[in-house]
Amino acid sequence: RVGTVMLSGYVPVTRRRRGPASKDQYGNPVPGQWENVALPPAVFAPATSTEPISAGAMPVTVPAALYWRNITIDVTAEDHLIVDGIEYRVEGRPSPYPKGIVVQIRANEDKVSE
C-alpha cells in the first residue's frame, strides 16, 4: 500500500494509548479505553518481514522504524502506532539519534498455511 503522503517520504502517524485503568464491581482491574492522538508525520523505514516455517496458522512479522527529526515525540513502549492503516506495537524505548528520535515498531499479520 502506498498512500500519497508516503510518496513524499513522510507518513501520518496516530498513537494509540490506553487511558487510566479502573476497577469493576468486584474490585478487579479493568484496562482503560484506547485513546488516539495524531502525531507529527514521520519518515517510515520498512524492514524485511519474516514468515514462520512451521505448519498451521502463524503470524507474519512485519518490522519497521519511524524517524522524527528535530522534535520530541511522546511515545512509550506500551503504545501502539497506526501507520497507513496498519497497527504496530512499539518495540522497546524510543531512541534518540543525532538529528531526532527513532521508534522501532512491529506488526503481526495472520497467515494460514495451505
Secondary structure, 3 states (H helix, E strand, C coil): CCCHHHHCCEEEEEEEEECCCEECCCCCEECCCEEEEEEEEEEEEECCCECCCCCCCEEEEEEEEEEEECCCCCCCCCCEEEECCEEEEECCCCEEECCEEEEEEEEEEEECCC
